[in-house]
Structures are given as C-alpha cells and as structure tokens.
Amino acid sequence: MLGVYLSGTGNTKHCIEKLTYLIDEKAVVLPLENENIIDSIKNCETIILGYPTQFSNAPIMVRDFIKSNDIWKDKKVLCVTTMGAFSGDGAGCAARLLKKKGAVILGGLHIHMPDSVCDSKLLKKSLEENKKIIISADEKIEKIAYEIKNGKYPREGINFFSHMLGLFGQRLWFYRKTSSYSDKLKISDGCIGCGLCSKICPMKNISMCNGKAVASNKCTMCYRCISQCPQRAITLIGDTVQEQCQFSNYVS
C-alpha cells in the first residue's frame, strides 16, 4: 500500500500517515512532489490519495498530476480529503478524474481538520477547539482503518448527491479560484530573503531574486509558505497573516 498526499500545513500529511499505517504498518507514505512518486505509484496496487479541499474542489496540482500521468489504469485508489468546514464532493473531484484514467475507486473519505487559511479571520477557532477537532479526526481515522481492514470502505463524497452538494454549494460560485493555478500570491517588503519559501513550495513557484522571494503564477494555494514564513511576509486571499497554521501547533 502507498499513501500519497499534498499537504500545506500538515493536516493532510497527518491524516494520510495515520490512516495508511493503521491499515498497513509496512506501507510507504510520500508527498505528491516527491521525485520518486510516479515510479512508486507504478509499483503499487493500492493507493490512498489525500489532499485539502479548496472551495469544494481538489487542488489544481492534484488534478494536474492525475490528468498528466498515465499510471492509474487498474490502480485501486481511496480518495481522502481534509476540510476546514465544508467539502461536498471533495473526494469525488479526484475520484472522477481517476476513473477516467482507468483507476478502480475503493471509496472516499472526508476528514474535518483545523482551518488552514492563514490570512483571513473566517473560520478561525481557538487552540482548544482545534485540539478537539484533531481528537475527533483521529477517532474517525481509527474507526475507518478498522472497517477497511475488514473489507468495508467509506463512501463519502463520491455519490450523485454529494456531487450536487459540492457543485452548487461552492464550486460554481468559486470556480475561478480553482480552475487554474493562482498568480495572487503576495510577498511584502517584510521578506528578509531567507529562502525558506522557495525550498518548501511544492510547485517551485517561488524563486529568489536579488536577495528577495519572488512569486510566479503557479501557486496551488496550499498555504505552506504562508504558514512557515518567519516574517509573516506572504499572503494570498487576504492582506495580513492572522495566524500561521501548522498541525504541530495543535498537538504540542
């Protein structure tokens, strides 16, 4: 078994690692940007694919990866999505693409995790509330892992009703935000040129120029750079970093 994830703040990484290892302690878990990811998928029959939901859609990086690589025929895939509040058919968005590429969809799973948007007050919760969310998520993962080991896969987000819920609940209204990569990433004069953002961006969307970070137009909106910038100099949706979100903040 292989676990594959895109994770900006660590939420999805935690969920995929926990679920995958509970099902198969000998499994391998890799980030989507890993240099060996294509060969790893080719050499594995069963894959757990995880990513954060963005406006009831899979991130463009995930969708591009699925569509661009002919490695999915007859692969058995469980689609897992993490969400701050609402998903609709978050798991179904990748599942439909995978089916077109010949994959066998084992099921879908939605996991509520702390909101990862750092530059907006919307959906912000207290530290204690977020800790409770993670406890609840872990309990759900443990339950699902037990059921999967007994042959029962979850079916969240992959039926027609979920499709309609995601489509009309969010995706139609925010289609422009998720139809392509974003060129809206902003880096302020507070940047000190440490280079961390350029090293951790899964899309290699940030480069260093004259000692400062410069963003291009291929942001996948994962919020990884915004959460880890030591100067809080990077924003995307808003103009001020409200709270840097990292999974480790809630479990330390």
Long-range contacts (C-beta under 8 A, 24 or more apart in sequence): 1-27, 1-28, 1-44, 1-46, 1-47, 1-48, 2-27, 2-28, 2-29, 2-30, 2-40, 2-41, 2-44, 2-46, 2-47, 2-48, 3-27, 3-28, 3-29, 3-30, 3-47, 3-48, 3-50, 4-29, 4-30, 4-31, 4-32, 4-37, 4-40, 4-41, 4-47, 4-48, 4-49, 4-50, 5-29, 5-30, 5-31, 5-32, 5-49, 5-50, 5-51, 6-31, 6-32, 6-33, 6-50, 6-51, 6-52, 6-59, 6-61, 6-62, 6-202, 6-220, 6-222, 7-31, 7-50, 7-51, 7-52, 7-222, 7-224, 8-52, 8-116, 8-222, 8-223, 8-224, 8-227, 9-114, 9-116, 9-223, 9-224, 9-227, 9-245, 9-246, 9-247, 10-246, 10-247, 10-248, 11-52, 11-82, 11-113, 11-114, 11-116, 11-247, 12-50, 12-51, 12-52, 12-80, 12-82, 12-113, 13-247, 14-247, 15-50, 15-80, 15-82, 15-111, 15-113, 15-137, 15-141, 16-48, 16-50, 16-80, 18-138, 18-141, 18-145, 19-48, 19-80, 19-109, 19-141, 19-144, 19-145, 20-48, 22-141, 22-142, 22-145, 22-146, 23-48, 23-145, 23-148, 23-149, 31-202, 32-61, 32-62, 32-65, 32-202, 33-202, 33-203, 38-69, 38-71, 41-69, 41-71, 41-72, 41-75, 42-71, 44-75, 45-75, 45-76, 46-75, 46-76, 46-77, 46-78, 46-106, 47-75, 47-76, 47-77, 47-78, 48-77, 48-78, 48-80, 49-77, 49-78, 49-79, 49-80, 49-94, 49-98, 50-79, 50-80, 50-81, 50-82, 51-80, 51-81, 51-82, 51-94, 52-81, 52-82, 52-83, 52-116, 52-222, 53-81, 53-82, 53-83, 53-86, 53-87, 53-90, 53-110, 54-177, 54-178, 54-221, 55-170, 55-171, 55-174, 55-177, 55-178, 56-86, 56-87, 56-88, 56-89, 56-90, 56-93, 56-166, 56-167, 56-169, 56-170, 56-171, 56-174, 57-90, 57-93, 57-166, 57-170, 57-171, 57-178, 58-90, 58-93, 58-94, 58-97, 59-178, 59-220, 59-221, 59-222, 60-178, 60-179, 60-180, 60-181, 60-220, 60-221, 61-181, 61-202, 61-203, 61-220, 61-222, 62-94, 63-93, 63-94, 63-97, 66-94, 66-97, 66-98, 66-101, 67-97, 67-101, 70-101, 72-98, 72-101, 72-102, 72-103, 73-101, 73-102, 73-103, 74-102, 74-103, 74-104, 75-102, 75-103, 75-104, 76-103, 76-104, 76-106, 77-103, 77-104, 77-105, 77-106, 78-105, 78-106, 78-107, 78-108, 78-109, 78-148, 78-153, 79-105, 79-107, 79-108, 79-109, 79-157, 79-158, 80-108, 80-109, 80-110, 80-111, 81-108, 81-109, 81-110, 81-111, 81-157, 82-110, 82-111, 82-112, 82-113, 83-110, 83-111, 83-112, 83-113, 84-112, 84-113, 84-114, 84-115, 84-116, 84-117, 84-123, 85-112, 85-115, 85-123, 86-169, 86-170, 87-157, 87-166, 88-157, 88-162, 88-163, 88-165, 88-166, 88-167, 88-169, 88-170, 88-171, 89-157, 89-158, 89-162, 89-163, 89-165, 89-166, 89-167, 90-157, 90-166, 91-156, 91-157, 91-158, 92-157, 92-158, 92-159, 92-162, 92-163, 92-166, 93-166, 95-157, 95-158, 105-158, 106-153, 107-153, 107-154, 107-155, 107-156, 107-158, 108-154, 108-155, 108-156, 108-157, 108-158, 109-144, 109-154, 109-156, 109-157, 110-156, 110-157, 111-137, 111-140, 111-141, 112-136, 112-137, 113-137, 113-247, 114-245, 114-247, 114-250, 115-245, 116-223, 116-227, 116-245, 117-223, 117-237, 117-245, 118-223, 118-226, 118-227, 118-235, 118-241, 118-242, 118-243, 118-244, 118-245, 119-226, 119-235, 119-236, 119-237, 119-238, 119-239, 119-240, 119-241, 119-242, 120-237, 120-238, 120-242, 121-242, 124-242, 124-243, 127-249, 127-250, 130-250, 131-250, 131-251, 134-247, 134-250, 134-251, 177-221, 181-205, 181-217, 181-218, 181-219, 181-220, 182-217, 182-219, 182-220, 182-221, 182-236, 183-215, 183-216, 183-217, 183-219, 184-219, 184-236, 184-237, 185-215, 185-219, 185-225, 185-234, 185-235, 185-236, 186-215, 186-234, 186-235, 186-236, 186-239, 187-212, 187-213, 187-214, 187-215, 187-233, 187-234, 188-233, 188-234, 188-235, 189-233, 190-231, 190-232, 190-233, 191-229, 191-231, 191-233, 191-234, 192-230, 192-231, 192-233, 194-230, 194-231, 196-225, 196-228, 196-229, 196-230, 197-225, 197-228, 197-229, 197-234, 200-224, 200-225, 200-228, 201-225
